[in-house]
């Protein structure tokens, strides 16, 4: 993270696009074993978690990202009871998962214990007691290693990780070999959701490559997007499933499932939003269709770090 003398956070979206955030306060700045971490208060977005110089979530709009990440897969599954979350250190994805009254166990594995400790201290509104919920099992391990060694089956697996950068902890969780492990840990009704980074016109490599890599394993793969103001534009997500296609759910069915699951805290997501997120623009549909890049352990994908 680069903080200039006038107290601006310089967030390099890519090598051609930098976003500046006026800072009101730096609550914490340090280096963990795996990544740099800052917790800052920005004038526009409030409290922000910053990892390796990039904003991961902000107080003002984190609900958009976390509802978009969690609920399409959770509601597409007819009755998810067991959920696995890779990453998600601030606890907001876990929070959204636990809102579902069908959930009996949520396993969250984040390798960086310090991030979670700092989120508990500085970002309590992000997790809202989710870490203390009796259904939560929290482990500070490598998520890939955990799934490789586990014999458990999960209804939904959510991959909520930072972008794959060469010196970061997450790039091996974007590969075909990792998604094969995920496939084997899903039940027959299971779905995976992956945050896939920018969906901007000139920055589609990660999104389209993840989509193509998932298609090499799963019979049903879908992409959806939503606007994320603190990230500087539209953001992408992929779901993959052995059985269910979230695009087949109607507005009324989504809303009915929201009601049955007692999801009363939603501020962004409902049936109409669901339908809109899966209605992709033509340029993105064309880019998805043309992408042939396969992400593997031997040929991982690294994004620009700025």
C-alpha positions in Angstrom: 0.0 0.0 0.0 1.3 3.4 -1.0 0.1 6.3 1.3 1.4 9.6 0.0 2.0 12.7 2.1 -1.5 14.1 1.4 -3.0 10.9 2.9 -4.2 9.2 -0.2 -4.3 5.4 -0.6 -3.1 4.5 -4.1 -4.8 1.2 -5.2 -3.3 -0.1 -8.4 -6.3 -1.7 -10.2 -4.0 -2.7 -13.1 -0.9 -1.2 -14.8 -3.0 1.3 -16.6 -5.5 2.2 -13.9 -4.9 3.6 -10.4 -7.7 4.5 -8.0 -7.0 7.0 -5.2 -8.9 7.0 -1.9 -8.6 9.9 0.5 -7.7 8.6 4.0 -9.0 9.8 7.2 -7.2 7.3 9.5 -4.8 4.4 9.4 -5.9 2.1 12.2 -3.3 -0.6 11.5 -0.4 -1.3 9.1 1.8 -4.3 9.2 3.1 -7.4 7.6 2.0 -11.0 8.3 3.8 -14.1 7.4 1.9 -14.2 4.1 1.0 -10.7 3.1 0.9 -7.0 4.0 -2.2 -5.8 5.8 -3.7 -2.4 6.5 -6.9 -1.4 8.1 -7.8 2.2 7.1 -10.7 4.5 7.2 -11.4 6.2 3.8 -13.5 9.3 3.3 -15.8 7.6 0.8 -16.0 4.0 1.9 -15.3 4.0 5.7 -13.3 1.2 7.2 -11.4 -0.8 4.6 -9.4 -4.0 4.7 -6.3 -3.7 2.5 -4.2 -6.8 1.6 -1.0 -6.5 -0.5 -2.0 -2.9 -1.4 -5.4 -3.8 -2.7 -8.7 -3.0 -1.0 -10.5 -6.3 -0.2 -13.7 -4.9 1.4 -15.0 -1.7 2.6 -17.6 -0.7 5.2 -19.8 1.1 2.7 -20.2 -1.6 0.1 -19.0 -4.9 1.4 -22.6 -6.1 1.6 -22.8 -6.0 -2.2 -19.8 -8.2 -2.7 -20.5 -10.7 0.1 -24.2 -11.1 -0.7 -23.3 -11.6 -4.4 -20.6 -14.1 -3.6 -22.6 -16.2 -1.1 -26.3 -16.3 -2.0 -26.6 -17.4 -5.7 -25.0 -20.7 -5.0 -26.5 -21.1 -1.5 -30.0 -20.5 -2.8 -29.5 -22.6 -6.0 -28.8 -25.5 -3.7 -32.2 -26.8 -2.4 -31.0 -27.2 1.2 -27.4 -26.5 2.0 -26.3 -27.9 5.4 -22.5 -28.0 5.1 -20.5 -25.2 3.7 -16.8 -24.7 3.2 -15.2 -21.3 2.8 -11.7 -20.8 1.6 -10.3 -17.4 2.7 -12.8 -14.7 3.7 -10.7 -13.4 6.6 -12.9 -10.6 7.6 -15.7 -13.0 8.3 -18.4 -11.4 6.2 -18.8 -14.4 3.8 -19.2 -16.6 6.8 -21.8 -14.2 8.2 -23.9 -14.4 5.0 -23.6 -18.3 5.0 -24.8 -18.5 8.5 -27.9 -16.4 7.8 -29.3 -19.5 6.0 -31.4 -21.5 8.5 -30.6 -24.7 6.7 -26.8 -24.5 7.6 -25.6 -26.9 10.2 -21.9 -26.6 9.8 -19.7 -23.9 8.2 -16.0 -24.7 7.9 -13.8 -21.6 7.3 -10.2 -22.1 6.4 -8.0 -19.0 6.1 -4.2 -19.5 6.3 -3.5 -16.1 7.8 -4.5 -16.1 11.4 -3.4 -12.5 11.9 -5.9 -11.2 9.4 -8.7 -12.8 11.3 -7.5 -11.5 14.6 -7.3 -8.0 13.2 -10.8 -8.3 11.7 -12.2 -9.3 15.0 -10.6 -6.2 16.6 -11.2 -3.6 14.0 -14.0 -4.9 11.7 -16.7 -6.3 14.0 -19.5 -5.1 11.8 -18.1 -7.3 9.0 -18.4 -10.5 10.9 -21.2 -9.7 13.4 -20.4 -12.6 15.7 -20.0 -15.2 12.9 -16.7 -16.5 14.3 -18.5 -17.3 17.7 -21.4 -19.1 16.1 -21.6 -22.7 17.3 -21.9 -23.9 13.7 -18.6 -22.4 12.7 -15.4 -24.4 12.5 -12.4 -22.1 12.0 -9.0 -23.3 10.9 -5.8 -21.5 10.1 -4.4 -23.8 7.4 -3.8 -24.0 3.7 -7.3 -24.5 2.2 -6.0 -26.7 -0.6 -4.2 -29.0 1.9 -7.3 -29.1 4.1 -9.5 -30.3 1.3 -6.9 -32.8 0.0 -6.8 -34.5 3.4 -10.5 -34.2 4.2 -13.0 -37.0 3.5 -16.0 -34.7 4.2 -18.5 -33.7 1.5 -19.9 -30.2 1.3 -23.0 -28.8 -0.2 -21.5 -25.5 -1.1 -17.8 -24.4 -1.4 -17.1 -20.7 -1.6 -13.6 -19.5 -2.7 -13.2 -16.0 -1.2 -9.5 -15.3 -1.8 -7.3 -12.4 -2.9 -6.3 -12.2 -6.5 -3.6 -14.7 -7.6 -0.3 -12.8 -7.4 3.1 -14.5 -7.6 4.2 -13.6 -4.1 0.7 -14.0 -2.5 -0.8 -17.1 -0.7 -3.7 -17.7 -3.1 -2.5 -18.6 -6.7 -2.5 -22.4 -6.1 -6.2 -22.1 -5.3 -7.1 -20.9 -8.8 -5.8 -23.9 -10.8 -7.4 -26.9 -12.5 -5.8 -29.3 -9.9 -7.4 -27.4 -7.1 -10.8 -27.3 -8.7 -10.5 -31.1 -9.2 -10.0 -31.4 -5.4 -13.1 -29.2 -4.9 -15.2 -31.4 -7.3 -14.4 -34.4 -5.2 -15.3 -32.7 -2.0 -18.7 -31.6 -3.2 -21.9 -33.7 -2.8 -24.0 -34.7 -5.8 -26.0 -31.5 -5.4 -23.0 -29.4 -4.6 -22.0 -26.0 -6.1 -18.8 -24.0 -5.9 -18.6 -20.2 -6.2 -15.3 -18.3 -7.0 -14.7 -14.6 -6.9 -12.9 -14.0 -10.2 -11.8 -10.4 -10.1 -12.5 -7.6 -12.5 -15.2 -7.8 -15.1 -14.1 -4.5 -16.8 -13.9 -4.4 -20.6 -10.0 -4.3 -20.6 -9.3 -6.6 -17.7 -11.0 -9.9 -18.2 -8.2 -12.4 -18.2 -8.7 -13.8 -14.7 -12.5 -14.1 -15.0 -12.4 -15.8 -18.4 -9.5 -18.1 -17.6 -11.2 -19.2 -14.3 -14.4 -19.8 -16.2 -12.6 -21.9 -18.8 -10.7 -23.8 -16.2 -13.8 -24.7 -14.3 -15.4 -25.8 -17.6 -12.7 -28.4 -18.0 -14.1 -30.2 -14.8 -17.7 -29.2 -14.1 -20.7 -29.9 -16.4 -22.4 -26.6 -15.5 -20.4 -23.4 -15.2 -22.0 -19.9 -15.1 -20.6 -16.4 -14.8 -22.2 -13.4 -13.2 -21.2 -9.8 -12.4 -22.1 -6.8 -10.2 -20.7 -3.3 -9.8 -18.3 -2.9 -6.9 -17.6 0.8 -6.3 -14.6 0.4 -4.0 -13.0 -2.0 -6.5 -13.3 0.6 -9.3 -15.9 -1.1 -11.5 -17.8 -4.4 -12.3 -16.7 -7.5 -10.5 -17.0 -11.1 -11.7 -17.9 -14.4 -10.1 -18.2 -18.0 -11.3 -20.4 -20.8 -10.1 -19.9 -24.4 -11.0 -22.1 -27.4 -10.3 -22.6 -31.0 -10.9 -26.4 -30.7 -11.2 -27.9 -27.2 -10.8 -27.9 -24.1 -13.0 -28.6 -20.9 -11.1 -29.9 -19.2 -14.3 -32.9 -21.5 -14.3 -34.3 -20.1 -11.1 -37.1 -17.5 -11.6 -37.4 -14.3 -9.7 -40.3 -15.7 -7.7 -38.5 -18.9 -6.8 -35.4 -17.0 -5.5 -37.7 -14.7 -3.4 -39.6 -17.7 -2.1 -36.3 -19.4 -1.0 -35.1 -16.2 0.6 -38.3 -16.2 2.6 -38.0 -19.8 3.6 -34.4 -19.4 4.6 -35.3 -16.4 6.8 -32.8 -14.1 5.1 -34.1 -10.9 6.5 -30.9 -8.9 6.6 -30.3 -8.7 2.8 -29.7 -5.2 1.4 -28.6 -6.0 -2.1 -29.6 -9.5 -3.3 -33.1 -10.7 -4.3 -34.7 -12.4 -7.2 -34.6 -9.4 -9.5 -30.9 -8.8 -8.6 -30.1 -12.4 -9.3 -31.6 -12.3 -12.7 -29.7 -9.1 -13.5 -26.3 -10.4 -12.4 -26.6 -13.4 -14.8 -27.6 -11.2 -17.7 -24.1 -10.6 -19.2 -23.3 -8.0 -21.8 -22.3 -9.2 -25.3 -18.6 -8.3 -25.0 -18.3 -10.5 -21.9 -20.2 -13.4 -23.4 -17.9 -13.2 -26.5 -14.8 -13.0 -24.3 -15.9 -16.1 -22.3 -16.6 -18.0 -25.5 -13.1 -17.2 -27.0 -11.0 -17.8 -23.9 -8.8 -21.0 -24.1 -6.4 -20.3 -21.2 -6.3 -23.2 -18.7 -4.9 -22.4 -15.3 -2.7 -25.2 -13.9 -0.2 -25.8 -11.2 2.6 -25.8 -13.8 1.2 -22.7 -15.6 -0.5 -20.6 -12.9 -2.0 -17.2 -13.6 -0.5 -14.2 -11.9 -2.1 -10.8 -12.0 -0.5 -7.4 -11.9 0.3 -6.2 -8.4 1.4 -2.6 -9.1 
